[in-house]
């Protein structure tokens, strides 16, 4: 491995020495390196890159990264959950590695990333778009299918054991990876099938991926590092896109020749790099740029029918994963959708019926502007359509036509409360009490609206008057206790709660109010006893 790295450095150093020598010979101006020498340098570096990292080193790298990965997640997952998560990751990356092996990739390796996941790597210089597609899909698809199968078994039994845990980990990990977000597997597939033909849009797609990863970083900070690494490659992606657009026609002409070879393509790329002003870049950058352009050219060369078929397969896998998960969790989800559609139709029919009632009432009002019943019917129809303002306007007419009737005033007060016009509701109850000075319900309702207007003294006066008129109505004492709690009159709360308990011994709210009030004045032991009694009575109410 060390020898290979040294040889690679030697190639770069020799190229730089030739450049410096040429510059000296030209009096400080660099001479152009012959194209054939550039081709030989690239091929030499390709040869040295083979098995640059030895098998033994890759094994130690796997074990070391695995140890760091386990340590990073020990504080996040329980041992059982961590074991399931690691098994899901190995299955996912194992799918990538298996596909790589089937397509003849070399130097395969698996690397765990602390706080993130894992990464499968390999090398093949002449990989086709179809091979890259299947390698990307081979990671998430098997785990997703397995997860949906496990969920279909576990969900109906309502089990909470390891099977349900494993199914959700498998689904969430692999379905997330199938999303078209770069650099996830789905994002790489989208980049291969769609954006490789449109390089500039592909750069924007990668920038969107970086932004989304940045948003995920708000939840998982390590995503910021991941997003940063991808962002560092954006300038080079833009450079490749710019060159690809300019080279596209030339490369097509080369490939159209019957006796064209890969070396001809390489020579064309290196020649145009010089013409475009990239010949003075350091050798390492020129090598990386050339390699990326070669790979981009192979992806661009794929047929449209192939792209379309693979795109349909990817979309089917993603949508199948989503709907398969729904089917496993909610086997009757289609029935729920049908019910939702039925409810929607019923709502439309209901709205249409209310609209007909409004039209009928409007005709009656036009015929007789003093038809109180028609105004009332139209107001109720408006209210069912949630048009409170129109309903309130009609009840203004009902009140005008029935000045001595308290029922329209009470209804209008409730309508005003719906629009948060609590002061208007209070005014309606003022009028009601002018008509019926001993109406207990009117005092109680006006008190509640006065509280909403922060008029606690007026509300207290209304409760006191209502209690004088109906001293055995425990709900009046209970309402006054709640109001006194807002005023922090804890002794008054206790007095009213005592009265409620005397009139209605099984009223849990009274015990709860008295408990809180007693706690506020330091009677902790008595407060605990009241709370226990309240809890017992609440349980009885729930059973009943």
N, C-alpha and C positions, 0 to 999 in steps of 0.2 A: 504494500500500500504506500509506504514512504517513498519507495523508488518511483512509483508511478507519479506521485505528487511532485517529486523533484524533477522528473522528466517533463511534466507539464510546465513547471516553472522555467525549465531550460528552454522549451520551445518559445515561450513568451519572451524570455530574455534574449534569445538569439534573434528573434524578429525585431526587438527593440534595438539591439546592437547594429543590425543591418540598417535600420532607419537612421540611427545616429551617424553611422559611417557615411551613409548617403548624404546626410545633411552637411557633414564636414567637407565631403568632396564637392559639394555644390556651393560651398562658401556660405553655409548657414541655411540654405534653402533645401528642404527635404526633397530627395528624388523619389519618384514614384516607384514603388515596389512592383516588380513584374506580377502579372495576374497569376501565372502558373505557380509562382512561389507562394502567393496567398492561398491558392488551392491546396498546395502541398502542406502548408502550415495547418490549415483547417483539418485536413485528413490525418495529419500526424497527431493533432490534439484529440481527434475522435478515437484514434487507436489507443492513445494513452488513457483516455477516459474509461476504457473497458476494464471492468473489475478493479476500478481505482480504490474502492473500499473492500477489503477482504472479508470473507465469510466470518472469520473469527471476530473481527472488529464489529461486524453487524450484530453478531450474537451478544457481545458485551453491551453494545448500544441498546439492544432490546431489553436486556435484563436491567440495565441501569435506569432506563426511562420508565420501565415497569415499576421499579422500586419507588421512584419519585412520584409516579402517578398514584400509587397506593397511598403514600404518605399524604399527598395533597387532598385526597378524598376521604381520609379516615375521619376527619372532623365534620364531614358533610353527610356521609352515609353510614348506616349501621353495617356491620360486617356482612349480613345476609344480602342487604341491598347492594352493597359494593360488589359482592361476588356476582350477583345477577347482572349488574351494569357492565362489569368487565367481560362476562361471558357474551353479552350482547355486542360489545365493541369488537371482541375477537371474531364473532360470527360475521359482523359487518365487514371488517377489514379482511377477514379470511375469504369472503366472496370476491373482493377486489384481487387478492393475491392469486386465487384459483383461476380467475379469468385471465390475469396476466400470464400465468404459467401456460394456459391453453393457447394463448396467442403468441407464445415464443418470447416473452419479455425476459430479460436477464437481470441479475443482481437484485432480486426481490428482497425487500426488507420491511420490517414492521417496527414502527416507533410510536411509543405512548407519549402523549403531551399532557403534562401536569395541569390540572384545573380545566382541561378542555376535552380531550378524547384520545384518538389514535390516528395514525397516518400510515398508509401502505405506499411504498415507493418501488419503482423498478425502472428499467431502461430498455427502450427499443426505438431505434432511429427512424425506421420506416413504417411506424404504426399508422394504420388507416383510420379514417373518421369512424367507420363502423366498429373497429376494434376498440377504439377509445370509448365509444358509446356503451358497448357492452361491459367494459371494465367499470365505468362509472355506475351503471345500473346494477351490476352484480353485487355491489355492496349493500344498498338499502333494500332491494326487492326481496331477497330470501328472508331477511329478518322481519320485514313488514308482513309477509305472508304468514310466517310462523307466529308473530304476535297476534294477528287477527284470528288465527286458528285457536290459540290459547285463550284469547278473550271470549271467543264463541263458546268455549267449554266452561270457562270460569264465571262469566257474567250471569247466565241463567240460574246458577246455583247460589248466587250471592256470596260466593266464597271470598274471604279476605286474606288468603294465604299467599304463598310464594308464587303460585301460578298466575294469580291476578296481577301481582306485582311485576312479574316477568313480562306478562303480556303488555302492560302499559309502558314499561321501559322500552321494549322492542318497538312498539308502535311509535312512541314519541321520538325516539332516536332516529328511526329510519324514515318516518314520514317527514320529519323536520329536514332531514338530509335530502329528500326528494324535492323540496321546494326550489323554485327557480331563482335562487339567490346565490350569487357568486361569493365565495368559492365552494359552496356546498356541491354535492354530487349533482343535484338537479340544476344548479347554476352552471356547472361545467357542461352538462348536457345541452342546456339552452345556448350556451356560448358556442359549442361545437356545431349545433344544427342550424342556428339562426344567425348569430352574430359573426361567425367566421366569414360569412359572405358580405357582411357590412361592418368593416373594421372600426369605423368611428363610433357607430352605435354600440359596438362591443365594448369600447372604452367607457362610454357612458353607463352601460350595464354594470361594468365592474365598479364604477364610482358609486352607483346606487347600492351595490352590495356592500361596499365599505361603509356607507352611511347607515345601512340597516344593522351591520355588525356593531357600529358605534352605538346605536340605540340599545342593542342587546347588552352592550357593555355597562349600561346603567344598572342592569340586574346582575350580570356576571362581569366584573372588572377585567378579567383576563381577555375578554373579547376585544378590549381596546388594543391590547398588544397584537392580537390577530388582525384586527382592522388596520393597524399601523403597518404591519408587514405587507399586507396586500396593497396599501396605499403607496408604499415605496416603489412598487412595480408599475404604477399607473403611468409615469412619464415614459418608461420604456415601451409600454403597451401603445401609447399614443405615437411614439416614434415608429414602431412596427406597423401600425395602422397607416401612417402616412406613406411609408415606403411600399407597403403592400398595394395600396391603391395605384401608385405610380408604376410598380413592376408588373401588375396584373396582365396587361396585354402582352408584354415581352415574354413572360413565362408561358403564356398560352401558346405563343408562336413556337417556343422551344419544344413544348410538349407535343405540339401537333406534328412534329417531324418524326418519321418512323424510326430512325436510328438514334433518337435522342436518349441520353443516359442521365443518371443522377448527377454525374460530374458536370454535364452540360448545364443543368439547372443551377448547380453550385457556382459554376463559372459566371453565369448570367447574373446571379445575385451579387457576387463579389464585385463584378464589373460596375453594376449600377450603384452599389454602395460608394464606390470611389467617385462616380459621377455626381452623386448627391451630396458629396462633401463629408462622408463618414469614413473615408479611408485613413484619416489621421487619428482616429480613435485608438486608444490602447488595444493591444491584441485581444485581451480577455473580453472586452466589451464587444469588439467586432465578432469574435467567435460566438458569443451568446446571441448577438443580434442575428447573425447568419443562421445559426441553428434554429432560432425562433421563426425566421422567415421560411426556412425549409419546411418546418412542421406546419406553418400556416398555409403554405402552398399545397401540401398534401390534403389538408382539410378542405381547402377551397375546390380541389379537383373532384370531390365526391359528386355523384350525380344527384339531380334534384329529386328523382324518384326515391333514391335511397334516403335522402334527408326527410322527405315527406313520410315515408314508411316508419322511419325511426322516431320522428316527431309524434306520430299517432301512437306509437308504442309507449313513448314516455308519458304522453298525456293520459293514456289508458291506465298506466301504472299508478300515476299520481291520483287520478280520480277514483280508480279502483281501490286504492288504499284508504281514501277518505270515506267512500260509500261502504267499503267493507267494514271499516271501524264502526260506522253508524249501525250497520246491520248486526254486528256482534253485540253492541251495547243495547240497541233498541231494535229487536227483531221486527217489531210492528211499526217502525218509523214511517213506512209508506202509509199505513193507516192513520198515523198522526197527521201526516201532511194532508190526507184526504179530509180528516176532521177539520183541520185548519181552513182548508178551502171551503168546506161546508159552512163553517162559522162565518167566513168572509162573505159568502153568498147570502147568508141569513142577515148579516149586517146591512148588506146592500138593499135587500128586500125591506128590512126595517126602516132604513133611511128613506126609501122610496115611499113607503106607507106614510111616514111622518110628513113628507113633502106634500102628499095628496091631502092629508088633513089640514095642512097649512093653507093650501089653495082653496079647499072647501070653506074653511073659516074666513078666509079673506073675502070670498064672494059674499058670504053672509054679512060681514061687516060693511062691505060696500053697499049692500042693500039696506042695512040698518046700522048706522054708526053707533047706536046705543045698545047693541047686542052684547051684554056682559058675558054671557055664556060662550059666545063665539071668540071673544078676546081670551077668555080663560082656556078654551080648547087649543087655540093657536099658541098661547104661551107655553102650555104643557108640551106641545109638539116641538116648539123651538128648544125647550129644555132637553128633550130626549135627543135632539141633534147637537146638544152642548152649545147652543147659541144663547147663552145666558143673558146677554144684553138685550136681544130682541124679546126674550121672554119677560124681562123686567119692564121693558117699554109697554108691553101689552098689559101687564098687571098694574101699571100706573093707571091705565084706562079702567081696569076692573075696580080699583080703589075709588077712582073718581065717580064711577057709576054706582058704587055701593058705599057711601060715606059712613054709614052706621053699622056696617058689617065688619067684625074683627077678623074673620077668616081670611079675606083677601090681604089684610094688613100682615097677618102672621106669615102667609105664603110669600108676600113680597119681602118681608124681613129675611126669610131664609134665602131668597134669591140674592138679596143684597149681600148677605154673608158669603155666598159663593164667589162674589166678585171682590171680597175682602172690604166691602163698604160697611164696616161694623158700626160706624156712627149713624149711617142711614138706617140700619136695623134697629139701633137704639131709638131713633126718632119714631119708627113705626110702633114700637112697644110703648113709647110715650103716649101716642094716640090711642092705642088699645087700652091703656090704663085710665085714660080720660073717659073712655066709654064704659069700662068695667073696672072700677077702682079696687075690687077685691079678687081679682083674677090671680091666683097663686102662681099658675104656670107662667103668666106674663112677667111677674116679678122675677121668677127664677131664670127665665130666658133673658130678660133684660140685664140681669146681674152677670150672666155669662158673657154677653156682648160688651158690657161695660169693662169687664176684666180684659177682654181683647183690646179695648181702647186704653188700657192701663189706668182706668178710673176705678181704683180699688175701693175708695171710700164710698162712691156711689153704689158699687156692687155690694159692699157690706150692708149698706142701708136697705137695698132691695132684699137681701137674704134675711135681714132682721124682720122686715115687714112680712115677708112670706112665712117666716116661722111663727110670727104672731097670729097669722091667719090659719096656719095648719101646723100646730105644735107637735103633732104625732107623725109628721112626714119625715122619716129618717134621711131621705135623700137630700133634703134641704140642709141638714146639719153636716152631711158628708161633703156637699159642695162648698159650704162655708169653711169647712176644715181645710179643704184643698186651697182655697183662697188665702186663708190665714197662714198656711204653710209658705205661700209666695211672699207674704208680708213678714215672715219669720216670727210670727206671733205663736210660739210653740206652746205656751200655756193655753191659749185659745184653741189650738189644734187638739190638745189633750182633752179639753172640756167638751168640744163638739164630738170627738171620737167616743168619749164616755157615754154621751147621750145616744149616739148611733148604736153602740153595743147594748145599751139598755133596751132600746126599741127593737133592734134586730141583732141578737147575740151571734149569729153565724155570718156576719158581714166581714169578710177578710180584709177589705180595704181599710176599714176602721182600725183594725189591729195593726196593719202595716203603717198607717199614718201615725198612730200613737207610738209605735215603736221608733220611727224616725225622730219624732218630736222628743221623746224621752232620751234618745241618744244625744240629741243636740244639747239638752240641759244637764247631761251627765248621769242620767239614771240608766247605766249600761245594763245592769242585771235585769231590770224590768223591761228594758227595750228588747233584750234577747228573748225573754219569755213571750212578749207580744209577737215578735217575728216568727217564733216557732208556731204559735197559734195561727198566724196568718198563713204560713206555709201549709199547715195541716188542712185549713179550710179551702185553700186554693186547690189542693190535691183532690178534695172531695168534689169541688166544682168541676174539675176536669173529668173525673170519673162519671159524673152525672151528665 
